[in-house]
Each structure stands twice: as structure tokens, then as C-alpha cells.
Amino acid sequence: MIALAKESVKPEEIVIFLKKHIQFKDVCQKILYQKIINQATLEKNIIVTPEEIQNEADIFRHANRLQKTSDTLAWLTDQMITVDDWEAGISDKLLVDKLSEHLFSKEVEKFFAQNKLEFEQILLYQIVVPYHQLAQELFYQIEEEEISFYEAAHLYDIDEKRRQQCGYEGKLYRSSLKPDIAAVVFSANIGENICPIKSERGYHLLRVEEFFPAELTPQLRQDIINRMFNEWLISELNYMLHNTNP
């Protein structure tokens, strides 16, 4: 039983709540993932030291301005966890980091080379409007310099955030775009206004501001390791579920 001030929550109530809000399966999967991780790290003699846990805890405390021991204890009390609970969670995170690095660090460069096109990036601006006629009219006005691309985005885009940012979509990987749109924008010239393309969201007017060739940065390296590790976890879970004796 979990006590909250003068109220209490029973474990079965937590289960019922998770099921009602379609979160039960997700939590169960995460628990099974942790079992897979624990087993794999045990087999490969991967351990986390108390010093590593302490260092990670210090980083967290600094980032969250928990400078004093009393601040940390107050935060733990508010979260309804103990120091042991917190350190166990830190240990789990570090085990994931170590295991994923152990399994896939040597595979990153090969994966990057085989999928290099996927990691090209562009700085993209776009306008999405609901009607073809409006999209075509805006395209002609932009081409004739009667209105700028950015002003048109600010006035007509269906997305409020993009309107506020004058069409700024961001720095995007090729893989984050639908194949038909990716094919067009990655073959366009910088600064070219691309005529309307239809999708289920509406009609897209696109403008590429800059191209970025694929580069294996430290962040991308970590992203690839995380991706490969997540795919491995899913595969291991499927194997576990389909090969468990009844």
C-alpha cells in the first residue's frame, strides 16, 4: 500500500488505473526489457560501480539544483522513493548505456556507411494549406515576389507553431520526411521554392535553406547505438515471449 498524505493507494488500484488508461502493456514491456538487460549484463560480466552511481547522482543533483543533502532528501520524499530506489534506477540506466555500447559500438561505422543517405539533413521551411487552389496561388505570388515565403507561412499555414516561426520546420534527416517529399527536397536547389505537393495533411509548399552532408557526429553515433539497441530489445522480447514454456 502506498500512502499519500491521509489517503492511500493499493497496488491493485495502480494496475486497474494502468489498464483503464491503456498503459498496462507498456509498463509490462518495460519490466520485461529490464529483465532482458539484467540477464545480458550478467552473462557479459557488465557491472556498475558505486563510484559510477555516485557520479551520475551528482550530475543529476547539479542539473536539478539539489545542492544540499536536505534538498535531495526532500525531493526523494516528494517522489515517494528511497535513496536505494533512486540509486537502483541510476544503476539500471548505466547498465543500459554499458550494454548498448558493448553490443553495438563496433557496428556503428558499418551501419552509418550502409545507410549514409538516410543521415543527410536539410534546413527546411514549409507552408501547409488545406486547398490546392490556395497553395497554387501562394506559389505564384511567392515566385512573382508579391509576398515572401516567410510572410505567406506566417499568414496561411494551418499549423500555429509554424505560423509563428514563419514556416521554419527545422534541421531534418531525410528519414524523417515522407519518401515523396524527401525525393523532391533533396534534389532541389538551395533557396528554390518547390511547387505544391499533396499529402493527407494538405498541400505543401517547400523551401530548402541549407543542405548538410551525412556526418558521423558523437550525437549521431549515440543515436545509432540507441536505435540498434532498441531493435535488439524488441527482438529479444519477441524471442522470450514465443519460446517460453507454458
QUIJO-V94817 format. One record per run of one state. SS is the DSSP state (helix for helix, strand for strand, loop for the rest). FROM is the first residue (numbers start at 1). TO is the last residue. If there is no record, write none. Layout:
ss={SS/SS}
from={FROM/FROM}
to={TO/TO}
This chain:
ss={loop/strand/loop/strand/loop/helix/loop/helix/loop/helix/loop/helix/loop/helix/loop/helix/loop/strand/loop/helix/loop/helix/loop/helix/loop/strand/helix/loop/helix/loop/strand/loop/strand/loop/helix/loop}
from={1/2/5/7/10/11/21/24/44/50/64/69/80/83/115/116/120/121/130/132/144/149/157/160/165/168/174/177/179/186/193/200/202/213/218/243}
to={1/4/6/9/10/20/23/43/49/63/68/79/82/114/115/119/120/129/131/143/148/156/159/164/167/173/176/178/185/192/199/201/212/217/242/246}
